[in-house]
Amino acid sequence: MDFSENDSNYGDWMSSLSEELWDVPLSNLAIPGSHDTMSYCLDITSPLVRSESDTFRILDGLFYCFTRPAIYRWATTQARLHEKGIVEQLTAGIRYFDLRIAHKPHDKSDDLYFTHVIYTYVTVMETLQEISSWLDSHPKEIVILALRQFEGLSEKLHETFIYSLKRTFASKLCPRTEPVTTLRRLWSLKYQVVLSYDDQAAARHDDLWPAVPYLWANKPTAEGLLDYLEWQKSLGRPDGFFVAGLNLTADRCFIMSHPRESLRSLSLANWDDVGEWLWEQRPGEGRSCLNIIAGDFVGLIPFCHLVIALNKKLIGFPAS
């Protein structure tokens, strides 16, 4: 398998699947996802997120000119290649989006931002409106939006945000009570959005799904990552949707000992081993089968077409 070719246009890959797959639950298909989806637009001048330690805040204040470039190199997990932002990921075939939500300290407005150590310069609602508009022109594509972490949101702000979500996606929202989540069924009902909301507020709203489990290795090498995922596979797959994260993670000791590296260079250097492993996987309902597969820098590696091609294994011939 040649891993040098980048993804181009898989904007309608779900509607292009073989009809034999239209009655397979989405939780048994191979679905490409992006880890820390919105980190391509981090604002290097923004404050640190609330969850960062006081010690790190002091260091950031004293050595700002050193800490900020390092934060940017290691917190950025996606690339903005052609100034298209989230639409570029949708067009490349990404259908699971890992969205970390936060309200900035001392911000008197209800505006929410995405986070990964620091905040993005784009707001949550303008991004979700872009997704909704894109779905209007791709009526047979279905996305899974995983809204997570929720730093700094009061109960009132949660409810305000949920109201905005319902208004934005309206009839596109698939309720968690929907018993059948196959493509054929969702197309017939015109549902296009599975909205996972990782907060207790979700229980009050039938339109919101619970958190989607994310298998995270927390390792800086392909060997450590793949050993972890193989171990998880040996335990059996979770019920329903779940994510196998192909993203590498560098802790502060690793970052300090690799001053010339970045998460981008680390990810690209390990991709061949990760890609070879991915090519051997399969979707389905079996104990060792995968469902959503999320990665970093999904526009720089041939990620989406590898994941999408795995679905051919469900219809009895090799994914090629």
KEKE-3310 file (N, C-alpha, C; in steps of 0.2 Angstrom, whole numbers, plus 5000, padded with zeros to 4 digits):
npx = (5004:5003:5007:5009:5001:4990:4974:4960:4946:4933:4920:4907:4907:4899:4887:4891:4894:4893:4877:4875:4880:4871:4862:4870:4873:4879:4888:4895:4902:4917:4923:4931:4939:4943:4955:4955:4949:4948:4960:4968:4966:4971:4973:4987:4990:4980:4973:4979:4970:4957:4960:4974:4989:4993:5007:5012:5006:5013:5025:5022:5019:5031:5041:5035:5039:5046:5037:5025:5028:5031:5020:5011:5017:5015:5002:4994:4986:4980:4980:4978:4976:4972:4965:4952:4947:4936:4927:4936:4940:4928:4926:4937:4933:4931:4921:4918:4920:4930:4927:4932:4925:4924:4921:4928:4938:4931:4924:4911:4901:4891:4898:4907:4922:4934:4946:4963:4974:4976:4965:4954:4953:4942:4924:4913:4900:4900:4907:4900:4888:4894:4896:4883:4878:4886:4881:4869:4871:4875:4866:4866:4876:4882:4886:4896:4896:4906:4905:4914:4922:4920:4924:4922:4908:4893:4877:4867:4873:4875:4862:4858:4867:4864:4851:4855:4861:4851:4843:4852:4854:4842:4830:4839:4845:4848:4839:4844:4836:4833:4831:4837:4851:4856:4862:4852:4841:4843:4844:4831:4824:4830:4840:4855:4865:4873:4873:4884:4885:4895:4891:4881:4870:4865:4856:4843:4838:4832:4838:4851:4866:4875:4892:4905:4915:4932:4947:4962:4979:4990:5004:5020:5025:5024:5025:5021:5008:5002:5003:4995:4982:4980:4980:4968:4959:4959:4951:4939:4926:4918:4900:4890:4894:4912:4928:4944:4959:4972:4981:4996:5005:5013:5022:5027:5040:5045:5043:5052:5064:5065:5068:5068:5058:5040:5022:5017:5029:5032:5021:5020:5032:5030:5020:5020:5022:5010:5000:5002:4998:4984:4979:4977:4966:4949:4931:4915:4905:4912:4923:4936:4934:4935:4928:4924:4939:4951:4962:4978:4982:4975:4974:4986:4991:4987:4974:4960:4955:4961:4954:4940:4941:4942:4929:4925:4929:4918:4910:4915:4927:4944:4949:4955)
npy = (4994:5011:5025:5038:5046:5060:5063:5069:5072:5067:5071:5066:5053:5044:5043:5036:5024:5006:4998:4987:4991:5000:4996:4993:4997:5013:5012:5001:5004:5009:5025:5040:5052:5067:5072:5083:5093:5107:5113:5119:5132:5139:5153:5161:5171:5171:5169:5156:5140:5137:5125:5123:5122:5132:5134:5132:5143:5154:5151:5153:5167:5172:5168:5170:5172:5161:5150:5151:5149:5135:5130:5132:5124:5111:5110:5111:5101:5099:5104:5119:5119:5126:5137:5134:5129:5121:5116:5110:5099:5092:5090:5082:5070:5068:5063:5062:5073:5080:5091:5103:5112:5129:5143:5159:5166:5179:5184:5193:5190:5177:5170:5156:5146:5135:5124:5120:5119:5133:5145:5145:5157:5157:5156:5144:5143:5150:5141:5129:5133:5133:5120:5115:5122:5116:5103:5105:5105:5093:5081:5067:5064:5061:5067:5065:5074:5077:5085:5091:5092:5106:5119:5131:5134:5139:5132:5138:5144:5132:5128:5139:5137:5124:5127:5135:5125:5117:5125:5128:5116:5110:5100:5091:5084:5069:5060:5053:5042:5036:5020:5014:5016:5016:5020:5020:5021:5033:5042:5041:5048:5060:5064:5070:5073:5067:5071:5072:5075:5079:5080:5082:5089:5084:5074:5079:5082:5075:5076:5075:5065:5053:5054:5049:5035:5036:5029:5032:5032:5039:5040:5043:5037:5027:5013:5012:5017:5008:4996:4999:5000:4987:4980:4986:4981:4967:4967:4968:4977:4992:4995:5002:5018:5021:5028:5025:5032:5037:5046:5053:5057:5069:5072:5085:5082:5075:5085:5095:5088:5087:5098:5103:5097:5095:5092:5090:5086:5074:5066:5064:5058:5045:5040:5030:5018:5018:5019:5007:4998:5002:4999:4985:4983:4981:4985:4983:4971:4963:4957:4963:4973:4989:5006:5022:5031:5041:5054:5064:5079:5076:5081:5080:5068:5052:5048:5048:5041:5028:5024:5025:5015:5003:4999:4991:4979:4974:4969:4958:4958:4963:4978:4990)
npz = (5000:4996:5005:5002:4995:4997:5005:4995:4989:4997:4999:4998:5002:5010:5004:4992:4996:4994:4991:4999:5011:5016:5026:5037:5054:5059:5069:5066:5055:5047:5051:5047:5058:5066:5078:5091:5083:5080:5082:5073:5072:5083:5094:5097:5106:5115:5132:5144:5146:5158:5166:5166:5176:5191:5192:5179:5173:5179:5174:5160:5160:5164:5155:5142:5128:5125:5129:5122:5108:5109:5115:5104:5094:5100:5103:5092:5082:5070:5052:5043:5027:5015:5018:5021:5033:5043:5033:5024:5031:5031:5017:5014:5020:5033:5047:5060:5074:5085:5098:5108:5121:5127:5139:5139:5152:5162:5151:5146:5137:5129:5120:5114:5113:5105:5112:5116:5126:5124:5118:5103:5089:5082:5084:5093:5088:5075:5068:5069:5062:5049:5047:5047:5036:5026:5026:5021:5008:5005:5007:5010:5019:5035:5051:5066:5080:5093:5107:5120:5136:5141:5148:5160:5158:5165:5172:5166:5155:5148:5145:5136:5126:5121:5117:5106:5098:5095:5087:5077:5070:5070:5061:5057:5067:5075:5086:5102:5105:5094:5086:5076:5067:5054:5037:5027:5035:5042:5031:5026:5036:5036:5045:5050:5059:5073:5089:5101:5118:5131:5145:5160:5157:5145:5148:5149:5137:5123:5110:5112:5112:5123:5129:5118:5119:5120:5114:5121:5119:5125:5122:5115:5104:5089:5092:5105:5105:5096:5103:5114:5108:5102:5114:5119:5110:5112:5124:5119:5110:5114:5117:5104:5097:5096:5098:5091:5095:5085:5088:5093:5109:5118:5133:5145:5148:5137:5127:5132:5130:5117:5108:5095:5089:5084:5086:5074:5066:5073:5072:5058:5056:5062:5054:5044:5051:5058:5048:5041:5051:5052:5040:5041:5049:5053:5051:5059:5069:5077:5091:5090:5081:5073:5074:5074:5069:5074:5069:5069:5060:5048:5035:5030:5028:5020:5026:5027:5016:5018:5030:5025:5015:5022:5024:5014:5017:5023:5014:5008:5000:4998:5005:4994)
capx = (5000:5007:5005:5012:4996:4986:4967:4958:4939:4928:4914:4901:4909:4894:4881:4894:4896:4889:4871:4876:4882:4866:4859:4874:4873:4885:4893:4899:4906:4924:4922:4936:4938:4949:4957:4956:4947:4949:4967:4972:4965:4973:4975:4993:4990:4975:4975:4979:4963:4957:4962:4981:4991:4996:5014:5012:5004:5018:5031:5020:5020:5038:5044:5030:5042:5048:5032:5020:5029:5031:5013:5008:5020:5013:4995:4991:4985:4977:4983:4974:4980:4969:4961:4945:4945:4932:4925:4941:4940:4922:4927:4941:4929:4930:4914:4918:4923:4932:4926:4933:4922:4925:4920:4934:4937:4930:4921:4904:4897:4890:4902:4911:4928:4937:4952:4968:4979:4974:4958:4954:4951:4935:4919:4910:4893:4901:4910:4894:4884:4897:4895:4876:4877:4889:4877:4863:4873:4877:4861:4867:4882:4880:4892:4895:4899:4907:4906:4918:4926:4916:4927:4919:4901:4888:4871:4863:4876:4874:4856:4858:4871:4860:4846:4858:4863:4845:4841:4857:4854:4835:4828:4845:4847:4846:4838:4847:4830:4832:4833:4840:4856:4859:4862:4846:4836:4844:4842:4824:4821:4833:4844:4862:4869:4873:4876:4886:4886:4898:4889:4875:4864:4862:4850:4837:4837:4832:4842:4858:4868:4880:4899:4907:4921:4938:4953:4968:4985:4994:5010:5024:5028:5019:5025:5017:5001:4999:5002:4989:4976:4980:4977:4961:4955:4959:4946:4932:4924:4912:4894:4888:4900:4918:4934:4951:4963:4978:4985:5002:5004:5020:5021:5032:5047:5047:5044:5059:5070:5065:5066:5067:5052:5033:5018:5017:5034:5032:5015:5022:5038:5027:5014:5021:5020:5003:4996:5002:4993:4977:4977:4976:4960:4942:4925:4910:4903:4916:4926:4942:4933:4935:4922:4927:4946:4953:4970:4980:4985:4972:4974:4993:4992:4982:4971:4953:4954:4962:4948:4934:4942:4941:4922:4925:4930:4912:4906:4918:4933:4949:4949:4960)
capy = (5000:5017:5029:5044:5050:5063:5064:5075:5074:5062:5074:5062:5046:5040:5041:5032:5017:5000:4998:4982:4994:5005:4994:4992:5002:5017:5010:4995:5006:5013:5032:5044:5057:5071:5073:5090:5096:5114:5116:5122:5140:5142:5160:5161:5177:5170:5166:5148:5138:5137:5119:5123:5123:5139:5134:5133:5150:5158:5150:5156:5174:5175:5166:5170:5172:5154:5145:5152:5145:5128:5128:5132:5118:5104:5110:5111:5094:5099:5109:5122:5119:5130:5142:5132:5127:5115:5113:5106:5092:5088:5088:5076:5064:5067:5063:5063:5079:5081:5098:5104:5119:5133:5150:5162:5169:5187:5186:5194:5188:5170:5167:5150:5145:5129:5124:5115:5123:5140:5146:5147:5163:5157:5154:5138:5144:5151:5134:5124:5135:5131:5113:5114:5124:5111:5097:5107:5104:5086:5078:5060:5064:5061:5068:5064:5080:5076:5091:5089:5096:5111:5123:5138:5135:5138:5128:5143:5144:5126:5128:5143:5134:5118:5130:5137:5119:5114:5130:5128:5109:5108:5093:5087:5081:5062:5059:5047:5037:5032:5013:5011:5021:5014:5025:5020:5024:5041:5046:5042:5053:5066:5065:5071:5075:5064:5076:5069:5081:5076:5084:5079:5093:5080:5069:5083:5083:5069:5077:5074:5058:5053:5054:5043:5033:5038:5025:5036:5028:5044:5038:5047:5033:5022:5007:5012:5018:5002:4991:5000:4999:4980:4978:4987:4976:4961:4967:4968:4983:4995:4995:5008:5022:5022:5030:5023:5037:5036:5052:5053:5062:5071:5076:5090:5080:5074:5091:5098:5084:5087:5106:5105:5093:5097:5087:5088:5082:5068:5062:5062:5053:5039:5038:5024:5012:5018:5018:5000:4995:5004:4995:4978:4983:4980:4987:4977:4970:4958:4960:4967:4977:4996:5010:5028:5031:5048:5055:5071:5081:5072:5083:5080:5061:5048:5045:5047:5036:5022:5022:5023:5009:4998:4997:4986:4972:4971:4966:4951:4958:4967:4985:4992)
capz = (5000:4995:5010:5001:4992:5002:5003:4991:4989:4999:5002:4997:5002:5013:4998:4987:4998:4991:4994:5004:5017:5019:5032:5042:5059:5059:5074:5063:5049:5048:5050:5049:5063:5068:5085:5093:5077:5079:5084:5067:5072:5090:5095:5101:5110:5120:5139:5145:5148:5166:5169:5167:5183:5192:5190:5171:5172:5181:5169:5154:5161:5164:5149:5137:5121:5124:5130:5117:5102:5111:5115:5098:5091:5102:5104:5086:5080:5063:5048:5039:5021:5010:5021:5021:5039:5045:5027:5021:5034:5029:5010:5014:5022:5041:5049:5068:5075:5092:5099:5115:5121:5133:5139:5141:5159:5162:5145:5148:5132:5129:5115:5116:5109:5106:5116:5117:5130:5123:5114:5096:5087:5079:5089:5092:5084:5068:5065:5069:5057:5043:5046:5045:5029:5022:5026:5017:5001:5005:5011:5012:5023:5042:5055:5073:5083:5100:5111:5126:5141:5143:5153:5162:5157:5170:5170:5162:5148:5145:5142:5131:5121:5119:5113:5100:5094:5092:5082:5071:5066:5069:5060:5055:5073:5076:5093:5105:5106:5087:5087:5070:5064:5047:5032:5024:5040:5043:5025:5025:5041:5035:5050:5047:5065:5079:5093:5108:5123:5137:5151:5163:5154:5140:5150:5149:5130:5119:5104:5113:5114:5128:5127:5114:5122:5116:5117:5120:5121:5128:5120:5110:5099:5086:5095:5111:5103:5093:5108:5118:5104:5102:5121:5120:5105:5116:5129:5116:5108:5118:5113:5101:5094:5100:5094:5092:5093:5082:5089:5098:5114:5121:5139:5145:5148:5130:5124:5134:5128:5109:5107:5088:5086:5085:5086:5067:5064:5077:5069:5051:5056:5064:5051:5040:5055:5060:5042:5040:5056:5051:5034:5043:5053:5050:5055:5060:5076:5081:5097:5089:5076:5075:5072:5072:5069:5073:5069:5069:5053:5043:5028:5027:5027:5017:5032:5026:5011:5021:5034:5021:5011:5027:5024:5008:5020:5026:5008:5006:4996:5001:5004:4990)
cpx = (5004:5003:5007:5006:4991:4978:4965:4951:4935:4922:4908:4902:4903:4888:4884:4896:4891:4883:4871:4877:4877:4862:4863:4874:4880:4890:4897:4903:4913:4923:4928:4935:4944:4950:4958:4955:4949:4955:4971:4971:4966:4975:4981:4994:4984:4977:4976:4972:4963:4960:4970:4983:4994:5003:5016:5010:5009:5024:5029:5021:5027:5042:5040:5033:5044:5042:5027:5022:5029:5024:5010:5010:5017:5005:4991:4991:4982:4980:4978:4978:4978:4964:4953:4943:4941:4929:4930:4941:4934:4923:4932:4938:4928:4923:4913:4923:4924:4932:4927:4930:4923:4923:4926:4933:4936:4926:4913:4899:4895:4894:4907:4916:4930:4944:4957:4974:4978:4968:4959:4952:4944:4930:4916:4904:4895:4903:4904:4889:4887:4896:4888:4875:4880:4884:4871:4865:4875:4872:4861:4873:4880:4887:4891:4900:4900:4909:4908:4921:4923:4919:4924:4912:4897:4882:4867:4866:4875:4867:4855:4862:4867:4854:4849:4859:4856:4842:4845:4855:4847:4833:4833:4847:4844:4845:4841:4842:4829:4835:4837:4845:4860:4858:4855:4840:4837:4842:4835:4821:4825:4837:4851:4867:4868:4877:4878:4888:4888:4897:4882:4869:4861:4856:4844:4835:4838:4836:4849:4860:4873:4887:4900:4914:4927:4944:4959:4974:4989:5001:5014:5026:5023:5019:5020:5010:4998:4998:4996:4983:4975:4977:4970:4956:4954:4953:4939:4930:4918:4906:4893:4894:4906:4923:4940:4955:4970:4983:4990:5002:5011:5019:5027:5039:5049:5048:5051:5065:5070:5063:5065:5061:5045:5029:5017:5022:5034:5026:5017:5028:5035:5022:5014:5019:5013:4998:4996:4998:4986:4975:4975:4969:4954:4937:4921:4908:4907:4920:4932:4941:4933:4929:4925:4935:4948:4960:4971:4983:4982:4972:4981:4995:4986:4977:4964:4952:4956:4956:4942:4935:4941:4934:4921:4926:4923:4908:4910:4924:4937:4948:4956:4959)
cpy = (5006:5022:5036:5049:5053:5062:5070:5076:5068:5065:5071:5054:5041:5038:5037:5025:5012:5000:4992:4985:4999:5003:4991:4998:5007:5015:5004:4997:5009:5020:5036:5050:5061:5073:5080:5094:5103:5117:5119:5130:5142:5149:5160:5166:5176:5168:5158:5146:5137:5131:5119:5125:5130:5139:5135:5140:5155:5157:5154:5164:5176:5173:5165:5169:5165:5149:5145:5148:5137:5126:5127:5125:5111:5104:5109:5104:5093:5104:5112:5123:5125:5135:5141:5130:5120:5112:5109:5099:5088:5086:5082:5070:5063:5068:5063:5069:5080:5088:5099:5112:5122:5140:5153:5166:5177:5189:5187:5192:5180:5167:5161:5149:5137:5129:5118:5118:5130:5139:5147:5154:5163:5154:5148:5139:5145:5145:5129:5126:5133:5124:5112:5117:5119:5105:5099:5105:5097:5082:5071:5059:5065:5062:5067:5070:5078:5082:5089:5094:5101:5115:5130:5139:5134:5134:5132:5143:5138:5126:5133:5140:5128:5121:5132:5131:5117:5119:5129:5121:5107:5101:5089:5082:5074:5061:5053:5041:5033:5025:5011:5017:5019:5020:5025:5023:5031:5045:5047:5047:5060:5069:5065:5072:5071:5068:5073:5075:5078:5080:5081:5083:5089:5076:5073:5084:5077:5069:5076:5067:5059:5054:5048:5041:5034:5034:5029:5033:5033:5042:5042:5044:5029:5015:5007:5013:5012:4996:4992:4999:4991:4977:4980:4983:4970:4961:4967:4975:4986:4994:5002:5011:5022:5024:5027:5029:5035:5042:5051:5058:5063:5075:5081:5088:5078:5080:5095:5095:5084:5094:5107:5101:5097:5091:5085:5084:5075:5063:5060:5057:5046:5036:5032:5018:5012:5016:5010:4996:4996:5000:4988:4978:4982:4983:4981:4977:4966:4961:4964:4972:4985:5000:5017:5028:5038:5049:5063:5072:5077:5074:5082:5072:5057:5045:5043:5041:5029:5020:5020:5017:5003:4995:4992:4979:4969:4968:4960:4952:4963:4974:4987:4998)
cpz = (5000:5000:5008:4998:4997:5000:4999:4992:4991:5002:5002:4998:5005:5007:4993:4989:4994:4995:4999:5011:5020:5025:5037:5047:5058:5064:5072:5057:5052:5046:5052:5053:5064:5075:5086:5086:5075:5081:5079:5068:5080:5089:5100:5106:5116:5127:5139:5147:5155:5169:5169:5174:5184:5191:5183:5170:5173:5176:5162:5155:5161:5158:5142:5130:5120:5125:5125:5111:5103:5112:5108:5094:5093:5104:5098:5083:5073:5059:5044:5032:5016:5012:5021:5028:5040:5038:5024:5024:5032:5022:5010:5017:5029:5043:5057:5069:5083:5094:5106:5116:5128:5133:5142:5148:5158:5155:5147:5143:5133:5124:5118:5111:5110:5109:5115:5120:5130:5119:5107:5095:5084:5085:5088:5087:5077:5065:5064:5063:5050:5042:5044:5038:5024:5021:5022:5010:5000:5009:5013:5016:5030:5046:5062:5076:5091:5104:5118:5130:5145:5149:5154:5160:5163:5167:5165:5155:5144:5141:5136:5125:5117:5114:5106:5095:5091:5086:5076:5067:5065:5067:5058:5061:5074:5084:5096:5105:5099:5088:5082:5067:5058:5042:5029:5029:5041:5037:5024:5030:5040:5041:5048:5053:5071:5084:5100:5112:5130:5143:5154:5160:5149:5142:5149:5142:5126:5112:5105:5115:5119:5125:5123:5117:5117:5118:5115:5123:5126:5128:5115:5104:5095:5089:5101:5110:5100:5098:5112:5114:5103:5109:5121:5115:5109:5121:5126:5115:5113:5114:5110:5098:5099:5095:5096:5090:5091:5083:5095:5103:5117:5127:5139:5145:5141:5126:5125:5131:5120:5107:5100:5085:5087:5085:5078:5065:5067:5073:5062:5051:5058:5060:5047:5044:5057:5054:5041:5045:5054:5045:5035:5047:5049:5054:5056:5067:5080:5087:5095:5083:5078:5072:5070:5073:5068:5073:5069:5062:5048:5036:5025:5026:5023:5022:5030:5021:5013:5025:5030:5018:5016:5026:5019:5011:5023:5020:5005:5001:4999:5000:5000:4986)
residu = (MET:ASP:PHE:SER:GLU:ASN:ASP:SER:ASN:TYR:GLY:ASP:TRP:MET:SER:SER:LEU:SER:GLU:GLU:LEU:TRP:ASP:VAL:PRO:LEU:SER:ASN:LEU:ALA:ILE:PRO:GLY:SER:HIS:ASP:THR:MET:SER:TYR:CYS:LEU:ASP:ILE:THR:SER:PRO:LEU:VAL:ARG:SER:GLU:SER:ASP:THR:PHE:ARG:ILE:LEU:ASP:GLY:LEU:PHE:TYR:CYS:PHE:THR:ARG:PRO:ALA:ILE:TYR:ARG:TRP:ALA:THR:THR:GLN:ALA:ARG:LEU:HIS:GLU:LYS:GLY:ILE:VAL:GLU:GLN:LEU:THR:ALA:GLY:ILE:ARG:TYR:PHE:ASP:LEU:ARG:ILE:ALA:HIS:LYS:PRO:HIS:ASP:LYS:SER:ASP:ASP:LEU:TYR:PHE:THR:HIS:VAL:ILE:TYR:THR:TYR:VAL:THR:VAL:MET:GLU:THR:LEU:GLN:GLU:ILE:SER:SER:TRP:LEU:ASP:SER:HIS:PRO:LYS:GLU:ILE:VAL:ILE:LEU:ALA:LEU:ARG:GLN:PHE:GLU:GLY:LEU:SER:GLU:LYS:LEU:HIS:GLU:THR:PHE:ILE:TYR:SER:LEU:LYS:ARG:THR:PHE:ALA:SER:LYS:LEU:CYS:PRO:ARG:THR:GLU:PRO:VAL:THR:THR:LEU:ARG:ARG:LEU:TRP:SER:LEU:LYS:TYR:GLN:VAL:VAL:LEU:SER:TYR:ASP:ASP:GLN:ALA:ALA:ALA:ARG:HIS:ASP:ASP:LEU:TRP:PRO:ALA:VAL:PRO:TYR:LEU:TRP:ALA:ASN:LYS:PRO:THR:ALA:GLU:GLY:LEU:LEU:ASP:TYR:LEU:GLU:TRP:GLN:LYS:SER:LEU:GLY:ARG:PRO:ASP:GLY:PHE:PHE:VAL:ALA:GLY:LEU:ASN:LEU:THR:ALA:ASP:ARG:CYS:PHE:ILE:MET:SER:HIS:PRO:ARG:GLU:SER:LEU:ARG:SER:LEU:SER:LEU:ALA:ASN:TRP:ASP:ASP:VAL:GLY:GLU:TRP:LEU:TRP:GLU:GLN:ARG:PRO:GLY:GLU:GLY:ARG:SER:CYS:LEU:ASN:ILE:ILE:ALA:GLY:ASP:PHE:VAL:GLY:LEU:ILE:PRO:PHE:CYS:HIS:LEU:VAL:ILE:ALA:LEU:ASN:LYS:LYS:LEU:ILE:GLY:PHE:PRO:ALA:SER)
# end
